[in-house]
Amino acid sequence: MKRKYETEQGFSNCIKAFIRLSIDVLILQKKLNRDGKYSCSSFEDANKNVYQAGKMNNYLDGLLLSQIFWPNHYRFREYFITLSTLTTPSSEILDAPSGPGIYSYYIAKFFPYKNFYSIDISPFSKSCTESLLKHSQVDTDRITLKLTNIYDLNNEQKFDLIACGELLEHIQDPDELLNKLYILLKDKGTLFLTTAIYAAAEDHIYLFNNVNEVREILEKRFHIASELILPTSLEPYSPDMNKVPINYACKLVKMEK
């Protein structure tokens, strides 16, 4: 991590961004508990005010450090890396969206592949991912970083593994996204997906109240091969949890139509 920030001041700014992110999350969660809805109501607002705005750099820096200091994010890392046995040197892999680049880094470091595509709509995310990969000293010869929307990808392009980290709650129509992911995934491929359940952030739009609401939308097209369900309180998950902040990750395979 420190290699990404070549000066002490740069690393200090990253720490400050993480602290700011953590405070903002607590404030927004309090508002969610009071109002019963996320503060952001449309993708257009999130795109304008966050993804295309200069403050996105601080947001991404905070998210990078959350992979270390937030236990649930670290456990997602361990869960995701176990999927590296599912790919081969002939595999095609997609990371969408790249966000701060953490899953792109895990793929480049731990997964065998032939070609790897890392995409995002934010130029700040693309730059952050590029910087992280560069300073992590991983082989980038077969990695394509692209500034694009997942919906603009050619439906003829198919992937053996797709990593979709925390996108579902950032859009207004999760079903549309899942349909696109289904189309892009090879018949025997694997989709790794994470989402936030009743967990506030500045750019969260679609509100899931519990795990069953997530499962219901996923199981229209996919079989849930495994799950990792982690309340942000760090207490054990209980099926009766409702309107409780949860980090959710799963391994999905295509359901036959």
Secondary structure as a PSIPRED ss2 file (coil, helix, strand):
# PSIPRED VFORMAT (PSIPRED V4.0)

   1 M C   1.000  0.000  0.000
   2 K H   0.000  1.000  0.000
   3 R H   0.000  1.000  0.000
   4 K H   0.000  1.000  0.000
   5 Y C   1.000  0.000  0.000
   6 E C   1.000  0.000  0.000
   7 T C   1.000  0.000  0.000
   8 E H   0.000  1.000  0.000
   9 Q H   0.000  1.000  0.000
  10 G H   0.000  1.000  0.000
  11 F H   0.000  1.000  0.000
  12 S H   0.000  1.000  0.000
  13 N H   0.000  1.000  0.000
  14 C H   0.000  1.000  0.000
  15 I H   0.000  1.000  0.000
  16 K H   0.000  1.000  0.000
  17 A H   0.000  1.000  0.000
  18 F H   0.000  1.000  0.000
  19 I H   0.000  1.000  0.000
  20 R H   0.000  1.000  0.000
  21 L H   0.000  1.000  0.000
  22 S H   0.000  1.000  0.000
  23 I H   0.000  1.000  0.000
  24 D H   0.000  1.000  0.000
  25 V H   0.000  1.000  0.000
  26 L H   0.000  1.000  0.000
  27 I H   0.000  1.000  0.000
  28 L H   0.000  1.000  0.000
  29 Q H   0.000  1.000  0.000
  30 K H   0.000  1.000  0.000
  31 K H   0.000  1.000  0.000
  32 L H   0.000  1.000  0.000
  33 N H   0.000  1.000  0.000
  34 R H   0.000  1.000  0.000
  35 D H   0.000  1.000  0.000
  36 G C   1.000  0.000  0.000
  37 K C   1.000  0.000  0.000
  38 Y C   1.000  0.000  0.000
  39 S C   1.000  0.000  0.000
  40 C C   1.000  0.000  0.000
  41 S C   1.000  0.000  0.000
  42 S C   1.000  0.000  0.000
  43 F H   0.000  1.000  0.000
  44 E H   0.000  1.000  0.000
  45 D H   0.000  1.000  0.000
  46 A H   0.000  1.000  0.000
  47 N H   0.000  1.000  0.000
  48 K H   0.000  1.000  0.000
  49 N H   0.000  1.000  0.000
  50 V H   0.000  1.000  0.000
  51 Y H   0.000  1.000  0.000
  52 Q C   1.000  0.000  0.000
  53 A C   1.000  0.000  0.000
  54 G C   1.000  0.000  0.000
  55 K C   1.000  0.000  0.000
  56 M H   0.000  1.000  0.000
  57 N H   0.000  1.000  0.000
  58 N H   0.000  1.000  0.000
  59 Y H   0.000  1.000  0.000
  60 L H   0.000  1.000  0.000
  61 D H   0.000  1.000  0.000
  62 G H   0.000  1.000  0.000
  63 L H   0.000  1.000  0.000
  64 L H   0.000  1.000  0.000
  65 L H   0.000  1.000  0.000
  66 S H   0.000  1.000  0.000
  67 Q H   0.000  1.000  0.000
  68 I H   0.000  1.000  0.000
  69 F H   0.000  1.000  0.000
  70 W C   1.000  0.000  0.000
  71 P H   0.000  1.000  0.000
  72 N H   0.000  1.000  0.000
  73 H H   0.000  1.000  0.000
  74 Y H   0.000  1.000  0.000
  75 R H   0.000  1.000  0.000
  76 F H   0.000  1.000  0.000
  77 R H   0.000  1.000  0.000
  78 E H   0.000  1.000  0.000
  79 Y H   0.000  1.000  0.000
  80 F H   0.000  1.000  0.000
  81 I H   0.000  1.000  0.000
  82 T H   0.000  1.000  0.000
  83 L H   0.000  1.000  0.000
  84 S H   0.000  1.000  0.000
  85 T H   0.000  1.000  0.000
  86 L H   0.000  1.000  0.000
  87 T C   1.000  0.000  0.000
  88 T C   1.000  0.000  0.000
  89 P C   1.000  0.000  0.000
  90 S C   1.000  0.000  0.000
  91 S C   1.000  0.000  0.000
  92 E E   0.000  0.000  1.000
  93 I E   0.000  0.000  1.000
  94 L E   0.000  0.000  1.000
  95 D E   0.000  0.000  1.000
  96 A C   1.000  0.000  0.000
  97 P C   1.000  0.000  0.000
  98 S C   1.000  0.000  0.000
  99 G C   1.000  0.000  0.000
 100 P C   1.000  0.000  0.000
 101 G C   1.000  0.000  0.000
 102 I H   0.000  1.000  0.000
 103 Y H   0.000  1.000  0.000
 104 S H   0.000  1.000  0.000
 105 Y H   0.000  1.000  0.000
 106 Y H   0.000  1.000  0.000
 107 I H   0.000  1.000  0.000
 108 A H   0.000  1.000  0.000
 109 K H   0.000  1.000  0.000
 110 F H   0.000  1.000  0.000
 111 F C   1.000  0.000  0.000
 112 P C   1.000  0.000  0.000
 113 Y C   1.000  0.000  0.000
 114 K C   1.000  0.000  0.000
 115 N E   0.000  0.000  1.000
 116 F E   0.000  0.000  1.000
 117 Y E   0.000  0.000  1.000
 118 S E   0.000  0.000  1.000
 119 I E   0.000  0.000  1.000
 120 D E   0.000  0.000  1.000
 121 I C   1.000  0.000  0.000
 122 S C   1.000  0.000  0.000
 123 P H   0.000  1.000  0.000
 124 F H   0.000  1.000  0.000
 125 S H   0.000  1.000  0.000
 126 K H   0.000  1.000  0.000
 127 S H   0.000  1.000  0.000
 128 C H   0.000  1.000  0.000
 129 T H   0.000  1.000  0.000
 130 E H   0.000  1.000  0.000
 131 S H   0.000  1.000  0.000
 132 L H   0.000  1.000  0.000
 133 L H   0.000  1.000  0.000
 134 K H   0.000  1.000  0.000
 135 H H   0.000  1.000  0.000
 136 S C   1.000  0.000  0.000
 137 Q C   1.000  0.000  0.000
 138 V C   1.000  0.000  0.000
 139 D C   1.000  0.000  0.000
 140 T C   1.000  0.000  0.000
 141 D C   1.000  0.000  0.000
 142 R C   1.000  0.000  0.000
 143 I E   0.000  0.000  1.000
 144 T E   0.000  0.000  1.000
 145 L E   0.000  0.000  1.000
 146 K E   0.000  0.000  1.000
 147 L E   0.000  0.000  1.000
 148 T C   1.000  0.000  0.000
 149 N C   1.000  0.000  0.000
 150 I H   0.000  1.000  0.000
 151 Y H   0.000  1.000  0.000
 152 D H   0.000  1.000  0.000
 153 L C   1.000  0.000  0.000
 154 N C   1.000  0.000  0.000
 155 N C   1.000  0.000  0.000
 156 E C   1.000  0.000  0.000
 157 Q C   1.000  0.000  0.000
 158 K C   1.000  0.000  0.000
 159 F E   0.000  0.000  1.000
 160 D E   0.000  0.000  1.000
 161 L E   0.000  0.000  1.000
 162 I E   0.000  0.000  1.000
 163 A E   0.000  0.000  1.000
 164 C E   0.000  0.000  1.000
 165 G E   0.000  0.000  1.000
 166 E C   1.000  0.000  0.000
 167 L C   1.000  0.000  0.000
 168 L H   0.000  1.000  0.000
 169 E H   0.000  1.000  0.000
 170 H H   0.000  1.000  0.000
 171 I C   1.000  0.000  0.000
 172 Q C   1.000  0.000  0.000
 173 D C   1.000  0.000  0.000
 174 P H   0.000  1.000  0.000
 175 D H   0.000  1.000  0.000
 176 E H   0.000  1.000  0.000
 177 L H   0.000  1.000  0.000
 178 L H   0.000  1.000  0.000
 179 N H   0.000  1.000  0.000
 180 K H   0.000  1.000  0.000
 181 L H   0.000  1.000  0.000
 182 Y H   0.000  1.000  0.000
 183 I H   0.000  1.000  0.000
 184 L H   0.000  1.000  0.000
 185 L E   0.000  0.000  1.000
 186 K E   0.000  0.000  1.000
 187 D E   0.000  0.000  1.000
 188 K E   0.000  0.000  1.000
 189 G E   0.000  0.000  1.000
 190 T E   0.000  0.000  1.000
 191 L E   0.000  0.000  1.000
 192 F E   0.000  0.000  1.000
 193 L E   0.000  0.000  1.000
 194 T E   0.000  0.000  1.000
 195 T E   0.000  0.000  1.000
 196 A E   0.000  0.000  1.000
 197 I E   0.000  0.000  1.000
 198 Y C   1.000  0.000  0.000
 199 A C   1.000  0.000  0.000
 200 A C   1.000  0.000  0.000
 201 A C   1.000  0.000  0.000
 202 E C   1.000  0.000  0.000
 203 D C   1.000  0.000  0.000
 204 H C   1.000  0.000  0.000
 205 I C   1.000  0.000  0.000
 206 Y C   1.000  0.000  0.000
 207 L C   1.000  0.000  0.000
 208 F C   1.000  0.000  0.000
 209 N C   1.000  0.000  0.000
 210 N C   1.000  0.000  0.000
 211 V H   0.000  1.000  0.000
 212 N H   0.000  1.000  0.000
 213 E H   0.000  1.000  0.000
 214 V H   0.000  1.000  0.000
 215 R H   0.000  1.000  0.000
 216 E H   0.000  1.000  0.000
 217 I H   0.000  1.000  0.000
 218 L H   0.000  1.000  0.000
 219 E C   1.000  0.000  0.000
 220 K C   1.000  0.000  0.000
 221 R C   1.000  0.000  0.000
 222 F E   0.000  0.000  1.000
 223 H E   0.000  0.000  1.000
 224 I E   0.000  0.000  1.000
 225 A E   0.000  0.000  1.000
 226 S E   0.000  0.000  1.000
 227 E E   0.000  0.000  1.000
 228 L E   0.000  0.000  1.000
 229 I E   0.000  0.000  1.000
 230 L E   0.000  0.000  1.000
 231 P E   0.000  0.000  1.000
 232 T C   1.000  0.000  0.000
 233 S C   1.000  0.000  0.000
 234 L C   1.000  0.000  0.000
 235 E C   1.000  0.000  0.000
 236 P C   1.000  0.000  0.000
 237 Y C   1.000  0.000  0.000
 238 S C   1.000  0.000  0.000
 239 P C   1.000  0.000  0.000
 240 D C   1.000  0.000  0.000
 241 M C   1.000  0.000  0.000
 242 N C   1.000  0.000  0.000
 243 K C   1.000  0.000  0.000
 244 V C   1.000  0.000  0.000
 245 P C   1.000  0.000  0.000
 246 I E   0.000  0.000  1.000
 247 N E   0.000  0.000  1.000
 248 Y E   0.000  0.000  1.000
 249 A E   0.000  0.000  1.000
 250 C E   0.000  0.000  1.000
 251 K E   0.000  0.000  1.000
 252 L E   0.000  0.000  1.000
 253 V E   0.000  0.000  1.000
 254 K E   0.000  0.000  1.000
 255 M C   1.000  0.000  0.000
 256 E C   1.000  0.000  0.000
 257 K C   1.000  0.000  0.000
